[in-house]
Amino acid sequence: MPKTKPTPKEEPIEKQLWKAADKLRKNIDAAEYKHVVLGLIFLKYISDAFEALHEKLKSGIGEYAGADPEDKDEYKAENVFFVPPSARWSHLRNQAKQPTIGKTVDSAMDAIERENPSLRDVLPKVYARGNLDPTSLGGLIDLVSNIALGDAKARSADVLGHVFEYFLGEFALAEGKKGGQFYTPRSVVELLVEVLEPHKGRVFDPCCGSGGMFVQSEKFVKNHRGKLNDISIFGQESNQTTWRLAKMNLAIRGIDSSQVKWNNEGSFLNDAHKDLKADYVIANPPFNDSDWSGDLLRTDGRWKFGVPPSGNANYAWIQHFLYHLSPSGIAGFVLAKGSLTSKTSGEGDIRKALVEARLVDCIINLPAKLFLNTQIPACLWFLSRSKANGGYRNRVDEILFVDARNEGHLINRRTKELSTEDIQKIAGTYHEWRKPKGKYEDIKGFCNSATLDWVRERDFVLTPGRYVGLPDEEDDFDFKERFTRLKKEFEEQLKEEERLNRDILENLRKVKLV
C-alpha cells in the first residue's frame, strides 16, 4: 500500500495575514507601514464591535426595545466606540477600489476621533500619502476584511487583538533596533507577569511602550479565572507615536487606558502619577540611559537610597519604581546586566542600600539575543516591600538568584525567545522558593537562595553566576566551545560600549561641551 503524504499543516491566520500584508508593503519603511496596517486593524475592531451592538439596538428585542441605533449614548453605556456611517468598515470596504480610498480612510479616522474624545490624537491619518498607492491600500482593506468573519464575529475582539499583538511583534522584528523602543519581546513580558502574578490591584508601567505589559497582565487574570475589574492600569510614555500604539493596543483588548498618559518630558521630569502607590510595577526602561536630565534632579525626593549618577538612569528607574510601590507591593523590571555589578558614581552604594533594606527579592540572569534593540546583556530585578509577610514565607534575609542564560531558543539567526516551558521553569522556581512549604531546592548552575551574609561577602555584587556555581554535568566541560562563546559575547559588549561612547560624544558635541 503506497504511503500517503502527510497533509501540510496550515499556517495560523496571523502568519498568513502578515505575509500578505508584507507583500503589499513594497517600498514603504516598516516603521511607517506599521501605522498603516495597525490603524486598519484597529478600525476593523471598533467597527465590528459597533456593528454587533447596532444590530441588537436595531432589532429592538428585550432590553433593546425602543432603542435608537444611531444614539451615541446607547454605545457609551456599553463601553463601545460610536462609529459614524462614513467610518464604518462596510463603507470602507465598498470604497476600497476607488483611487481616493486614502482620503476616505483618513476622513474616517478624523470622524471617529470627533465622536470619541478618548481617541482624540490617537488614530493615524497616513493613508493619503503619496508612497502608499491606492491599489495596495485597497488590498490591505480586503485582507483585514477577512479577519473574524462569520461565526468568528462574536469573538472579533480576541481575534483582532491577537492579530494586532502579533503584527506589533513582527514590525518590531522588521525594524530591528528601532522596534525595541516600542516593543518588549513577548516572552520577556510573559516571564515578568508569571513571576509577579498580578491578580488584583493597581498595575503601573512608567515607560509603557505599546502597552504589552498591561495586555499580558490582563491575559494572566483571564487565564487564572480572575475578574478583570479587579485590576486597574496606570502608565506613562514620553514618545507620542508609541503612546498612540499603546492606546490602540489596549482599546482593541477592551482595556481602560484612561490612566495611560503621554507627555514628552517623561516620567522623571513630569511624573503623570505623582500620588500613585501601585501594587505591581512592571517595566522595561531604556538601558543605561545617559540623557535622562539627571543634573536637573539632584535633590529629588525619590532618591531615598542615594543620588543616581547623571550619566546613567538605571538606579534612577529603580528608585522611581520603589517610590510608586505600595507597602505590600512588588516590582519586576528589566535592566542592563551591568546594574548588578556597577560601582560607578555611587551605584554600588545604592545597590548596597537596597540589599540592606531587604528590598531585593530575586535576580534573574537572561539569555543573550532576547532583545531587538540591543546586544547589551540583560537581567530581571524583582523588589518586594513585604518580604516578611504578604501570605508567603519570611525571606527577609535571603535573595533568590536564577541563572537562565542557557534557556531559550533561536527564532532566527539573531533573535532568541523563551518557550512556555522555560517561563514556567523560571517562574515556578521563584514561586516554590517563596511558598511557606514550597518544594524549592538549590540547583547548581541554575538557582541558589543566598543569605544576605553571603551577598555582603561578595561586596553586594548581584550577578547570579556568583551564587549558583557550575552545574554538575560540567565535568565534561568543552573548553573550546565555552571560550569561543565567551569571546564572541565579549566582542559584542565591546562593540556596544564603542557605540555608547560615540553616542555620548555626539551628545556632548550637541551641547557644545566638546
Secondary structure, DSSP 8 states (H G I E B T S, - for coil): ------------HHHHHHHHHHHHHTTS-HHHHHHHHHHHHHHHHHHHHHHHHHHHHHHT-GGGTT--TT-HHHHHHTT-----GGGSHHHHHHTTTSTTHHHHHHHHHHHHHHH-GGGTTTS---TT-TTS-HHHHHHHHHHHHTTT-GGGGGGHHHHHHHHHHHHHHHHHHHHTTGGGGT---HHHHHHHHHHH---SEEEEETT-TTSHHHHHHHHHHHHTT--GGGEEEEEEES-HHHHHHHHHHHHTTT---TTEEE-TTHHHHS-TTTT--EEEEEE---TT-S-S-GGGGTT-TT-TT----TT--HHHHHHHHHHTEEEEEEEEEEEEGGGGT--GGGHHHHHHHHHHTT-EEEEEE--TT--SS--S-EEEEEEES-TT-TTS---TTEEEEEE-TT--EESSSS-EE--HHHHHHHHHHHHHHHSTT-----BTTTEEEEEHHHHHHTTT---THHHH---GGGGG--HHHHHHHHHHHHHHHHHHHHHHHHHHHHHHHHTT--
